Every structure is written in C-alpha cells, then in structure tokens.
Amino acid sequence: MISKLDKELNFHHQALSLRAARQELLSSNVANADTPNFKAKDIDFASVLHEKFSLTTNLNKVVLNTTSSMHINSAAQGAIGDNLLYRVPLQPSADGNTVDMDMERTRFADNAIKYDASITFLSNEFRNLTMAMQER
C-alpha cells in the first residue's frame, strides 16, 4: 500500500518540478525578448516527464557530482536535462531573436494553469486520504 502511494506521489513530484522548471525556461524567453540572437527554448513536457519517470525506476541512473553550485547552470537545467528544444520562429526578426511574445505568453499561462491544476488535484488526493483515515 505504501509503495503504491509513494509511486503516485513520486509521479506528481516529478511532474510539478518539471512544470516549475518549464516555467523558469519560458520566463527566461520573455525576459530575453529584446536580446539580439537569443534563441527561444522550450521542452516537450510529455516526453521529458516520461523519461524522468522511467529514470526513477532505473537502478543504473548516472548522477553528476559537482564541487560547486556554479558548475551547473540552474535547477531548471537539472530538471530538464538535455531535452531543450529551440523554436523555429514563424516570423524571423532582423536581429536573430526567435522569441514571439504572443506564443510565450500563451505557453506561460497554459503551463501556470496546468501547474495550479496539478496542485489542486494533489491537495484533493491528500484530503481524501485524510478523510478515509479519520472515518476508521
């Protein structure tokens, strides 16, 4: 019973941390909208989550040890790994920047809504578990 609960919570933990990392990535795109030659980045959420979930069950997982927090770019990079995708712009700009603010705002809002929905779902699951334990 506990292993099933742990497996379910691990999935939600992976999904929420990946959503948060994606939000950082999208906000970086928005922040660099006027930076010449900046390339907009994103991830394929479903495939990265599937990869992360399959890695947690793999016992041969390779972990990178570092001696300084400056060795790896950020927590978002650690959560996303090597799965960054660069967008092909619909309308290229003269300075080489590929950020489309309308697309970025839409994806940012969509990701935020899905993050909030995941939090709501998870809190409802905990509420149901608490009620089930109290009815005993």
FITI-402568 format. One record per atom (N, C-alpha, C): atom name; residue number from 1; residue in three letters; x, y, z. Coordinates in steps of 0.001 Angstrom, whole numbers. Layout:
+------+------+------+---------+---------+---------+
: name : resi : resn :       u :       v :       w :
+------+------+------+---------+---------+---------+
:   CA :  NUM :  ALA :       X :       Y :       Z :
...
+------+------+------+---------+---------+---------+
//
This chain:
+------+------+------+---------+---------+---------+
: name : resi : resn :       u :       v :       w :
+------+------+------+---------+---------+---------+
:    N :    1 :  MET :     817 :   -1196 :       0 :
:   CA :    1 :  MET :       0 :       0 :       0 :
:    C :    1 :  MET :     862 :    1263 :       0 :
:    N :    2 :  ILE :    1876 :    1291 :     848 :
:   CA :    2 :  ILE :    2756 :    2456 :     926 :
:    C :    2 :  ILE :    3534 :    2618 :    -371 :
:    N :    3 :  SER :    3954 :    1521 :    -979 :
:   CA :    3 :  SER :    4707 :    1629 :   -2233 :
:    C :    3 :  SER :    3854 :    2221 :   -3349 :
:    N :    4 :  LYS :    2569 :    1901 :   -3372 :
:   CA :    4 :  LYS :    1672 :    2491 :   -4370 :
:    C :    4 :  LYS :    1517 :    3991 :   -4137 :
:    N :    5 :  LEU :    1392 :    4371 :   -2874 :
:   CA :    5 :  LEU :    1272 :    5787 :   -2533 :
:    C :    5 :  LEU :    2557 :    6528 :   -2886 :
:    N :    6 :  ASP :    3691 :    5902 :   -2576 :
:   CA :    6 :  ASP :    4982 :    6518 :   -2896 :
:    C :    6 :  ASP :    5160 :    6672 :   -4400 :
:    N :    7 :  LYS :    4758 :    5664 :   -5146 :
:   CA :    7 :  LYS :    4875 :    5733 :   -6603 :
:    C :    7 :  LYS :    4012 :    6867 :   -7159 :
:    N :    8 :  GLU :    2799 :    7007 :   -6648 :
:   CA :    8 :  GLU :    1891 :    8058 :   -7110 :
:    C :    8 :  GLU :    2423 :    9441 :   -6743 :
:    N :    9 :  LEU :    2914 :    9590 :   -5533 :
:   CA :    9 :  LEU :    3452 :   10881 :   -5109 :
:    C :    9 :  LEU :    4728 :   11224 :   -5853 :
:    N :   10 :  ASN :    5546 :   10221 :   -6164 :
:   CA :   10 :  ASN :    6768 :   10466 :   -6935 :
:    C :   10 :  ASN :    6426 :   10990 :   -8330 :
:    N :   11 :  PHE :    5392 :   10434 :   -8929 :
:   CA :   11 :  PHE :    4969 :   10914 :  -10247 :
:    C :   11 :  PHE :    4565 :   12385 :  -10174 :
:    N :   12 :  HIS :    3759 :   12734 :   -9168 :
:   CA :   12 :  HIS :    3318 :   14127 :   -9038 :
:    C :   12 :  HIS :    4491 :   15041 :   -8700 :
:    N :   13 :  HIS :    5418 :   14549 :   -7901 :
:   CA :   13 :  HIS :    6615 :   15332 :   -7587 :
:    C :   13 :  HIS :    7412 :   15630 :   -8853 :
:    N :   14 :  GLN :    7622 :   14613 :   -9692 :
:   CA :   14 :  GLN :    8357 :   14793 :  -10939 :
:    C :   14 :  GLN :    7622 :   15773 :  -11853 :
:    N :   15 :  ALA :    6299 :   15627 :  -11957 :
:   CA :   15 :  ALA :    5517 :   16494 :  -12841 :
:    C :   15 :  ALA :    5555 :   17944 :  -12368 :
:    N :   16 :  LEU :    5413 :   18169 :  -11068 :
:   CA :   16 :  LEU :    5428 :   19538 :  -10549 :
:    C :   16 :  LEU :    6797 :   20180 :  -10686 :
:    N :   17 :  SER :    7853 :   19426 :  -10420 :
:   CA :   17 :  SER :    9189 :   20015 :  -10563 :
:    C :   17 :  SER :    9493 :   20314 :  -12030 :
:    N :   18 :  LEU :    9013 :   19473 :  -12940 :
:   CA :   18 :  LEU :    9208 :   19726 :  -14362 :
:    C :   18 :  LEU :    8392 :   20929 :  -14829 :
:    N :   19 :  ARG :    7169 :   21078 :  -14321 :
:   CA :   19 :  ARG :    6351 :   22258 :  -14656 :
:    C :   19 :  ARG :    7041 :   23534 :  -14169 :
:    N :   20 :  ALA :    7601 :   23495 :  -12953 :
:   CA :   20 :  ALA :    8291 :   24667 :  -12408 :
:    C :   20 :  ALA :    9528 :   25000 :  -13244 :
:    N :   21 :  ALA :   10266 :   23978 :  -13660 :
:   CA :   21 :  ALA :   11452 :   24209 :  -14490 :
:    C :   21 :  ALA :   11057 :   24780 :  -15846 :
:    N :   22 :  ARG :    9950 :   24288 :  -16391 :
:   CA :   22 :  ARG :    9478 :   24815 :  -17682 :
:    C :   22 :  ARG :    9042 :   26269 :  -17529 :
:    N :   23 :  GLN :    8439 :   26600 :  -16385 :
:   CA :   23 :  GLN :    8015 :   27980 :  -16154 :
:    C :   23 :  GLN :    9233 :   28905 :  -16122 :
:    N :   24 :  GLU :   10324 :   28453 :  -15507 :
:   CA :   24 :  GLU :   11558 :   29240 :  -15492 :
:    C :   24 :  GLU :   12101 :   29432 :  -16904 :
:    N :   25 :  LEU :   12030 :   28378 :  -17686 :
:   CA :   25 :  LEU :   12520 :   28440 :  -19064 :
:    C :   25 :  LEU :   11702 :   29419 :  -19894 :
:    N :   26 :  LEU :   10377 :   29364 :  -19758 :
:   CA :   26 :  LEU :    9510 :   30271 :  -20504 :
:    C :   26 :  LEU :    9679 :   31715 :  -20041 :
:    N :   27 :  SER :    9872 :   31912 :  -18739 :
:   CA :   27 :  SER :   10086 :   33278 :  -18258 :
:    C :   27 :  SER :   11432 :   33821 :  -18739 :
:    N :   28 :  SER :   12400 :   32936 :  -18911 :
:   CA :   28 :  SER :   13684 :   33353 :  -19479 :
:    C :   28 :  SER :   13502 :   33823 :  -20918 :
:    N :   29 :  ASN :   12663 :   33137 :  -21659 :
:   CA :   29 :  ASN :   12373 :   33564 :  -23035 :
:    C :   29 :  ASN :   11757 :   34956 :  -23055 :
:    N :   30 :  VAL :   10790 :   35194 :  -22156 :
:   CA :   30 :  VAL :   10126 :   36502 :  -22098 :
:    C :   30 :  VAL :   11130 :   37586 :  -21706 :
:    N :   31 :  ALA :   11988 :   37277 :  -20742 :
:   CA :   31 :  ALA :   12961 :   38263 :  -20270 :
:    C :   31 :  ALA :   13970 :   38627 :  -21351 :
:    N :   32 :  ASN :   14222 :   37718 :  -22269 :
:   CA :   32 :  ASN :   15210 :   37961 :  -23322 :
:    C :   32 :  ASN :   14577 :   38278 :  -24668 :
:    N :   33 :  ALA :   13366 :   38789 :  -24651 :
:   CA :   33 :  ALA :   12656 :   39079 :  -25894 :
:    C :   33 :  ALA :   13368 :   40126 :  -26747 :
:    N :   34 :  ASP :   14140 :   40993 :  -26124 :
:   CA :   34 :  ASP :   14830 :   42052 :  -26868 :
:    C :   34 :  ASP :   16327 :   41808 :  -26994 :
:    N :   35 :  THR :   16787 :   40644 :  -26593 :
:   CA :   35 :  THR :   18211 :   40315 :  -26668 :
:    C :   35 :  THR :   18552 :   39834 :  -28075 :
:    N :   36 :  PRO :   19477 :   40489 :  -28756 :
:   CA :   36 :  PRO :   19850 :   40047 :  -30107 :
:    C :   36 :  PRO :   20409 :   38620 :  -30100 :
:    N :   37 :  ASN :   20030 :   37851 :  -31090 :
:   CA :   37 :  ASN :   20475 :   36471 :  -31305 :
:    C :   37 :  ASN :   20064 :   35502 :  -30212 :
:    N :   38 :  PHE :   19103 :   35860 :  -29349 :
:   CA :   38 :  PHE :   18614 :   34928 :  -28332 :
:    C :   38 :  PHE :   17677 :   33939 :  -29003 :
:    N :   39 :  LYS :   17853 :   32670 :  -28701 :
:   CA :   39 :  LYS :   17023 :   31612 :  -29270 :
:    C :   39 :  LYS :   16033 :   31127 :  -28214 :
:    N :   40 :  ALA :   14744 :   31203 :  -28515 :
:   CA :   40 :  ALA :   13699 :   30770 :  -27587 :
:    C :   40 :  ALA :   13791 :   29265 :  -27387 :
:    N :   41 :  LYS :   13665 :   28844 :  -26109 :
:   CA :   41 :  LYS :   13792 :   27433 :  -25754 :
:    C :   41 :  LYS :   12507 :   26948 :  -25094 :
:    N :   42 :  ASP :   12267 :   25659 :  -25229 :
:   CA :   42 :  ASP :   11135 :   25018 :  -24576 :
:    C :   42 :  ASP :   11438 :   23530 :  -24491 :
:    N :   43 :  ILE :   10507 :   22777 :  -23923 :
:   CA :   43 :  ILE :   10646 :   21325 :  -23847 :
:    C :   43 :  ILE :    9349 :   20679 :  -24298 :
:    N :   44 :  ASP :    9426 :   19413 :  -24649 :
:   CA :   44 :  ASP :    8232 :   18610 :  -24879 :
:    C :   44 :  ASP :    7911 :   17970 :  -23538 :
:    N :   45 :  PHE :    6943 :   18548 :  -22826 :
:   CA :   45 :  PHE :    6670 :   18164 :  -21445 :
:    C :   45 :  PHE :    6391 :   16670 :  -21300 :
:    N :   46 :  ALA :    5545 :   16123 :  -22136 :
:   CA :   46 :  ALA :    5150 :   14717 :  -22007 :
:    C :   46 :  ALA :    6346 :   13771 :  -22169 :
:    N :   47 :  SER :    7185 :   14020 :  -23156 :
:   CA :   47 :  SER :    8316 :   13111 :  -23366 :
:    C :   47 :  SER :    9363 :   13247 :  -22262 :
:    N :   48 :  VAL :    9583 :   14454 :  -21757 :
:   CA :   48 :  VAL :   10551 :   14636 :  -20671 :
:    C :   48 :  VAL :   10032 :   14002 :  -19387 :
:    N :   49 :  LEU :    8739 :   14142 :  -19105 :
:   CA :   49 :  LEU :    8162 :   13514 :  -17921 :
:    C :   49 :  LEU :    8255 :   11996 :  -18021 :
:    N :   50 :  HIS :    7967 :   11468 :  -19184 :
:   CA :   50 :  HIS :    8077 :   10012 :  -19385 :
:    C :   50 :  HIS :    9517 :    9559 :  -19152 :
:    N :   51 :  GLU :   10460 :   10320 :  -19669 :
:   CA :   51 :  GLU :   11872 :    9974 :  -19488 :
:    C :   51 :  GLU :   12268 :   10045 :  -18013 :
:    N :   52 :  LYS :   11844 :   11106 :  -17321 :
:   CA :   52 :  LYS :   12162 :   11255 :  -15897 :
:    C :   52 :  LYS :   11546 :   10134 :  -15077 :
:    N :   53 :  PHE :   10311 :    9771 :  -15403 :
:   CA :   53 :  PHE :    9636 :    8725 :  -14642 :
:    C :   53 :  PHE :   10287 :    7368 :  -14873 :
:    N :   54 :  SER :   10733 :    7114 :  -16091 :
:   CA :   54 :  SER :   11396 :    5842 :  -16357 :
:    C :   54 :  SER :   12788 :    5813 :  -15744 :
:    N :   55 :  LEU :   13446 :    6970 :  -15606 :
:   CA :   55 :  LEU :   14766 :    7017 :  -14979 :
:    C :   55 :  LEU :   14694 :    6759 :  -13482 :
:    N :   56 :  THR :   13597 :    7168 :  -12838 :
:   CA :   56 :  THR :   13497 :    6965 :  -11393 :
:    C :   56 :  THR :   13338 :    5492 :  -11050 :
:    N :   57 :  THR :   12843 :    4714 :  -11983 :
:   CA :   57 :  THR :   12709 :    3292 :  -11724 :
:    C :   57 :  THR :   13951 :    2520 :  -12153 :
:    N :   58 :  ASN :   14871 :    3188 :  -12835 :
:   CA :   58 :  ASN :   16097 :    2550 :  -13299 :
:    C :   58 :  ASN :   17161 :    2632 :  -12203 :
:    N :   59 :  LEU :   17712 :    1499 :  -11806 :
:   CA :   59 :  LEU :   18712 :    1483 :  -10746 :
:    C :   59 :  LEU :   20086 :    1907 :  -11236 :
:    N :   60 :  ASN :   20319 :    1926 :  -12535 :
:   CA :   60 :  ASN :   21621 :    2287 :  -13090 :
:    C :   60 :  ASN :   21699 :    3759 :  -13462 :
:    N :   61 :  LYS :   20985 :    4582 :  -12762 :
:   CA :   61 :  LYS :   20951 :    6016 :  -13054 :
:    C :   61 :  LYS :   22318 :    6644 :  -12769 :
:    N :   62 :  VAL :   22806 :    7424 :  -13721 :
:   CA :   62 :  VAL :   24085 :    8100 :  -13571 :
:    C :   62 :  VAL :   23830 :    9487 :  -12996 :
:    N :   63 :  VAL :   24556 :    9823 :  -11930 :
:   CA :   63 :  VAL :   24394 :   11114 :  -11279 :
:    C :   63 :  VAL :   25697 :   11882 :  -11392 :
:    N :   64 :  LEU :   25606 :   13146 :  -11759 :
:   CA :   64 :  LEU :   26775 :   14002 :  -11889 :
:    C :   64 :  LEU :   27090 :   14636 :  -10543 :
:    N :   65 :  ASN :   28298 :   14415 :  -10026 :
:   CA :   65 :  ASN :   28734 :   15041 :   -8787 :
:    C :   65 :  ASN :   29461 :   16330 :   -9123 :
:    N :   66 :  THR :   29135 :   17400 :   -8399 :
:   CA :   66 :  THR :   29790 :   18685 :   -8618 :
:    C :   66 :  THR :   30390 :   19172 :   -7308 :
:    N :   67 :  THR :   31369 :   20031 :   -7397 :
:   CA :   67 :  THR :   32005 :   20596 :   -6214 :
:    C :   67 :  THR :   31591 :   22033 :   -5975 :
:    N :   68 :  SER :   30843 :   22617 :   -6904 :
:   CA :   68 :  SER :   30399 :   23994 :   -6760 :
:    C :   68 :  SER :   29026 :   24147 :   -7396 :
:    N :   69 :  SER :   28206 :   25002 :   -6806 :
:   CA :   69 :  SER :   26872 :   25238 :   -7370 :
:    C :   69 :  SER :   26955 :   25973 :   -8704 :
:    N :   70 :  MET :   28105 :   26527 :   -9020 :
:   CA :   70 :  MET :   28289 :   27259 :  -10270 :
:    C :   70 :  MET :   28596 :   26337 :  -11450 :
:    N :   71 :  HIS :   28831 :   25051 :  -11215 :
:   CA :   71 :  HIS :   29180 :   24140 :  -12298 :
:    C :   71 :  HIS :   28007 :   23840 :  -13220 :
:    N :   72 :  ILE :   26821 :   23774 :  -12688 :
:   CA :   72 :  ILE :   25636 :   23505 :  -13495 :
:    C :   72 :  ILE :   24822 :   24783 :  -13525 :
:    N :   73 :  ASN :   24264 :   25112 :  -14670 :
:   CA :   73 :  ASN :   23617 :   26401 :  -14887 :
:    C :   73 :  ASN :   22544 :   26720 :  -13863 :
:    N :   74 :  SER :   21558 :   25841 :  -13693 :
:   CA :   74 :  SER :   20470 :   26139 :  -12766 :
:    C :   74 :  SER :   19717 :   24875 :  -12423 :
:    N :   75 :  ALA :   18787 :   24993 :  -11480 :
:   CA :   75 :  ALA :   17944 :   23860 :  -11117 :
:    C :   75 :  ALA :   17059 :   23468 :  -12293 :
:    N :   76 :  ALA :   16657 :   24445 :  -13091 :
:   CA :   76 :  ALA :   15824 :   24149 :  -14260 :
:    C :   76 :  ALA :   16576 :   23253 :  -15234 :
:    N :   77 :  GLN :   17850 :   23519 :  -15440 :
:   CA :   77 :  GLN :   18646 :   22697 :  -16338 :
:    C :   77 :  GLN :   18748 :   21282 :  -15789 :
:    N :   78 :  GLY :   18890 :   21150 :  -14474 :
:   CA :   78 :  GLY :   18980 :   19828 :  -13867 :
:    C :   78 :  GLY :   17692 :   19047 :  -14035 :
:    N :   79 :  ALA :   16554 :   19719 :  -13923 :
:   CA :   79 :  ALA :   15271 :   19050 :  -14064 :
:    C :   79 :  ALA :   14980 :   18698 :  -15515 :
:    N :   80 :  ILE :   15433 :   19531 :  -16430 :
:   CA :   80 :  ILE :   15139 :   19334 :  -17838 :
:    C :   80 :  ILE :   16185 :   18466 :  -18515 :
:    N :   81 :  GLY :   17416 :   18592 :  -18093 :
:   CA :   81 :  GLY :   18488 :   17790 :  -18673 :
:    C :   81 :  GLY :   18847 :   18259 :  -20071 :
:    N :   82 :  ASP :   19044 :   17311 :  -20961 :
:   CA :   82 :  ASP :   19455 :   17622 :  -22332 :
:    C :   82 :  ASP :   18270 :   17677 :  -23286 :
:    N :   83 :  ASN :   17088 :   17973 :  -22776 :
:   CA :   83 :  ASN :   15879 :   17928 :  -23592 :
:    C :   83 :  ASN :   15413 :   19282 :  -24085 :
:    N :   84 :  LEU :   16296 :   20274 :  -24102 :
:   CA :   84 :  LEU :   15921 :   21591 :  -24589 :
:    C :   84 :  LEU :   15675 :   21567 :  -26086 :
:    N :   85 :  LEU :   14622 :   22227 :  -26485 :
:   CA :   85 :  LEU :   14289 :   22369 :  -27897 :
:    C :   85 :  LEU :   14316 :   23852 :  -28237 :
:    N :   86 :  TYR :   14795 :   24180 :  -29402 :
:   CA :   86 :  TYR :   14821 :   25568 :  -29858 :
:    C :   86 :  TYR :   13686 :   25770 :  -30837 :
:    N :   87 :  ARG :   12980 :   26878 :  -30684 :
:   CA :   87 :  ARG :   11833 :   27156 :  -31538 :
:    C :   87 :  ARG :   12260 :   27702 :  -32886 :
:    N :   88 :  VAL :   11535 :   27301 :  -33888 :
:   CA :   88 :  VAL :   11699 :   27882 :  -35219 :
:    C :   88 :  VAL :   10689 :   29025 :  -35303 :
:    N :   89 :  PRO :   11169 :   30242 :  -35513 :
:   CA :   89 :  PRO :   10252 :   31386 :  -35485 :
:    C :   89 :  PRO :    9309 :   31393 :  -36684 :
:    N :   90 :  LEU :    8076 :   31839 :  -36437 :
:   CA :   90 :  LEU :    7108 :   31994 :  -37531 :
:    C :   90 :  LEU :    7450 :   33212 :  -38375 :
:    N :   91 :  GLN :    7994 :   34216 :  -37708 :
:   CA :   91 :  GLN :    8368 :   35442 :  -38398 :
:    C :   91 :  GLN :    9737 :   35870 :  -37858 :
:    N :   92 :  PRO :   10813 :   35510 :  -38542 :
:   CA :   92 :  PRO :   12158 :   35819 :  -38050 :
:    C :   92 :  PRO :   12385 :   37314 :  -37902 :
:    N :   93 :  SER :   13158 :   37669 :  -36867 :
:   CA :   93 :  SER :   13473 :   39084 :  -36660 :
:    C :   93 :  SER :   14826 :   39402 :  -37279 :
:    N :   94 :  ALA :   15074 :   40666 :  -37486 :
:   CA :   94 :  ALA :   16318 :   41099 :  -38126 :
:    C :   94 :  ALA :   17535 :   40874 :  -37234 :
:    N :   95 :  ASP :   17335 :   40894 :  -35904 :
:   CA :   95 :  ASP :   18475 :   40731 :  -35001 :
:    C :   95 :  ASP :   18739 :   39275 :  -34614 :
:    N :   96 :  GLY :   17991 :   38322 :  -35164 :
:   CA :   96 :  GLY :   18223 :   36904 :  -34903 :
:    C :   96 :  GLY :   17504 :   36364 :  -33687 :
:    N :   97 :  ASN :   16710 :   37176 :  -33005 :
:   CA :   97 :  ASN :   15962 :   36734 :  -31830 :
:    C :   97 :  ASN :   14747 :   35938 :  -32292 :
:    N :   98 :  THR :   14484 :   34791 :  -31661 :
:   CA :   98 :  THR :   13368 :   33930 :  -32079 :
:    C :   98 :  THR :   12202 :   33943 :  -31097 :
:    N :   99 :  VAL :   12185 :   34894 :  -30157 :
:   CA :   99 :  VAL :   11105 :   34959 :  -29172 :
:    C :   99 :  VAL :    9890 :   35640 :  -29787 :
:    N :  100 :  ASP :    8749 :   34951 :  -29774 :
:   CA :  100 :  ASP :    7465 :   35512 :  -30189 :
:    C :  100 :  ASP :    6662 :   35726 :  -28913 :
:    N :  101 :  MET :    6498 :   36971 :  -28508 :
:   CA :  101 :  MET :    5884 :   37279 :  -27212 :
:    C :  101 :  MET :    4474 :   36719 :  -27070 :
:    N :  102 :  ASP :    3689 :   36704 :  -28137 :
:   CA :  102 :  ASP :    2339 :   36147 :  -28044 :
:    C :  102 :  ASP :    2379 :   34659 :  -27721 :
:    N :  103 :  MET :    3250 :   33929 :  -28397 :
:   CA :  103 :  MET :    3393 :   32494 :  -28126 :
:    C :  103 :  MET :    3921 :   32261 :  -26717 :
:    N :  104 :  GLU :    4885 :   33057 :  -26295 :
:   CA :  104 :  GLU :    5478 :   32887 :  -24965 :
:    C :  104 :  GLU :    4447 :   33135 :  -23868 :
:    N :  105 :  ARG :    3662 :   34196 :  -24018 :
:   CA :  105 :  ARG :    2624 :   34489 :  -23019 :
:    C :  105 :  ARG :    1596 :   33364 :  -22958 :
:    N :  106 :  THR :    1209 :   32851 :  -24109 :
:   CA :  106 :  THR :     228 :   31765 :  -24150 :
:    C :  106 :  THR :     768 :   30512 :  -23485 :
:    N :  107 :  ARG :    1985 :   30136 :  -23804 :
:   CA :  107 :  ARG :    2582 :   28931 :  -23209 :
:    C :  107 :  ARG :    2836 :   29120 :  -21719 :
:    N :  108 :  PHE :    3241 :   30320 :  -21327 :
:   CA :  108 :  PHE :    3473 :   30621 :  -19916 :
:    C :  108 :  PHE :    2168 :   30467 :  -19125 :
:    N :  109 :  ALA :    1083 :   31051 :  -19638 :
:   CA :  109 :  ALA :    -213 :   30962 :  -18960 :
:    C :  109 :  ALA :    -726 :   29524 :  -18932 :
:    N :  110 :  ASP :    -583 :   28807 :  -20032 :
:   CA :  110 :  ASP :   -1017 :   27410 :  -20102 :
:    C :  110 :  ASP :    -264 :   26557 :  -19085 :
:    N :  111 :  ASN :    1042 :   26737 :  -19001 :
:   CA :  111 :  ASN :    1846 :   25976 :  -18054 :
:    C :  111 :  ASN :    1464 :   26323 :  -16615 :
:    N :  112 :  ALA :    1204 :   27600 :  -16339 :
:   CA :  112 :  ALA :     811 :   28023 :  -14990 :
:    C :  112 :  ALA :    -529 :   27413 :  -14591 :
:    N :  113 :  ILE :   -1468 :   27378 :  -15516 :
:   CA :  113 :  ILE :   -2782 :   26792 :  -15236 :
:    C :  113 :  ILE :   -2644 :   25295 :  -14959 :
:    N :  114 :  LYS :   -1837 :   24608 :  -15742 :
:   CA :  114 :  LYS :   -1636 :   23169 :  -15534 :
:    C :  114 :  LYS :    -899 :   22893 :  -14224 :
:    N :  115 :  TYR :      22 :   23770 :  -13842 :
:   CA :  115 :  TYR :     710 :   23635 :  -12560 :
:    C :  115 :  TYR :    -298 :   23766 :  -11420 :
:    N :  116 :  ASP :   -1146 :   24802 :  -11485 :
:   CA :  116 :  ASP :   -2167 :   25007 :  -10455 :
:    C :  116 :  ASP :   -3151 :   23844 :  -10402 :
:    N :  117 :  ALA :   -3519 :   23306 :  -11554 :
:   CA :  117 :  ALA :   -4430 :   22163 :  -11595 :
:    C :  117 :  ALA :   -3790 :   20941 :  -10933 :
:    N :  118 :  SER :   -2511 :   20735 :  -11157 :
:   CA :  118 :  SER :   -1817 :   19609 :  -10530 :
:    C :  118 :  SER :   -1774 :   19765 :   -9022 :
:    N :  119 :  ILE :   -1521 :   20980 :   -8549 :
:   CA :  119 :  ILE :   -1513 :   21248 :   -7112 :
:    C :  119 :  ILE :   -2895 :   20989 :   -6514 :
:    N :  120 :  THR :   -3943 :   21453 :   -7185 :
:   CA :  120 :  THR :   -5312 :   21237 :   -6715 :
:    C :  120 :  THR :   -5641 :   19754 :   -6665 :
:    N :  121 :  PHE :   -5272 :   19021 :   -7704 :
:   CA :  121 :  PHE :   -5526 :   17579 :   -7740 :
:    C :  121 :  PHE :   -4810 :   16884 :   -6590 :
:    N :  122 :  LEU :   -3567 :   17227 :   -6375 :
:   CA :  122 :  LEU :   -2779 :   16598 :   -5325 :
:    C :  122 :  LEU :   -3341 :   16927 :   -3942 :
:    N :  123 :  SER :   -3746 :   18163 :   -3722 :
:   CA :  123 :  SER :   -4318 :   18519 :   -2415 :
:    C :  123 :  SER :   -5648 :   17797 :   -2183 :
:    N :  124 :  ASN :   -6437 :   17602 :   -3235 :
:   CA :  124 :  ASN :   -7679 :   16833 :   -3106 :
:    C :  124 :  ASN :   -7390 :   15372 :   -2766 :
:    N :  125 :  GLU :   -6344 :   14818 :   -3337 :
:   CA :  125 :  GLU :   -5971 :   13438 :   -3020 :
:    C :  125 :  GLU :   -5586 :   13306 :   -1544 :
:    N :  126 :  PHE :   -4821 :   14268 :   -1039 :
:   CA :  126 :  PHE :   -4451 :   14251 :     371 :
:    C :  126 :  PHE :   -5671 :   14428 :    1272 :
:    N :  127 :  ARG :   -6593 :   15288 :     870 :
:   CA :  127 :  ARG :   -7818 :   15482 :    1633 :
:    C :  127 :  ARG :   -8627 :   14186 :    1683 :
:    N :  128 :  ASN :   -8729 :   13486 :     563 :
:   CA :  128 :  ASN :   -9448 :   12215 :     539 :
:    C :  128 :  ASN :   -8783 :   11161 :    1419 :
:    N :  129 :  LEU :   -7449 :   11103 :    1394 :
:   CA :  129 :  LEU :   -6720 :   10177 :    2244 :
:    C :  129 :  LEU :   -6954 :   10503 :    3722 :
:    N :  130 :  THR :   -6941 :   11776 :    4076 :
:   CA :  130 :  THR :   -7167 :   12193 :    5455 :
:    C :  130 :  THR :   -8574 :   11816 :    5909 :
:    N :  131 :  MET :   -9564 :   12044 :    5053 :
:   CA :  131 :  MET :  -10939 :   11678 :    5399 :
:    C :  131 :  MET :  -11077 :   10176 :    5563 :
:    N :  132 :  ALA :  -10429 :    9392 :    4708 :
:   CA :  132 :  ALA :  -10501 :    7944 :    4803 :
:    C :  132 :  ALA :   -9874 :    7443 :    6113 :
:    N :  133 :  MET :   -8785 :    8073 :    6542 :
:   CA :  133 :  MET :   -8144 :    7669 :    7794 :
:    C :  133 :  MET :   -8979 :    8086 :    9008 :
:    N :  134 :  GLN :   -9684 :    9201 :    8925 :
:   CA :  134 :  GLN :  -10485 :    9673 :   10060 :
:    C :  134 :  GLN :  -11760 :    8877 :   10225 :
:    N :  135 :  GLU :  -12288 :    8304 :    9159 :
:   CA :  135 :  GLU :  -13537 :    7532 :    9233 :
:    C :  135 :  GLU :  -13330 :    6172 :    9842 :
:    N :  136 :  ARG :  -12153 :    5772 :   10020 :
:   CA :  136 :  ARG :  -11850 :    4458 :   10580 :
:    C :  136 :  ARG :  -12379 :    4394 :   11949 :
+------+------+------+---------+---------+---------+
//
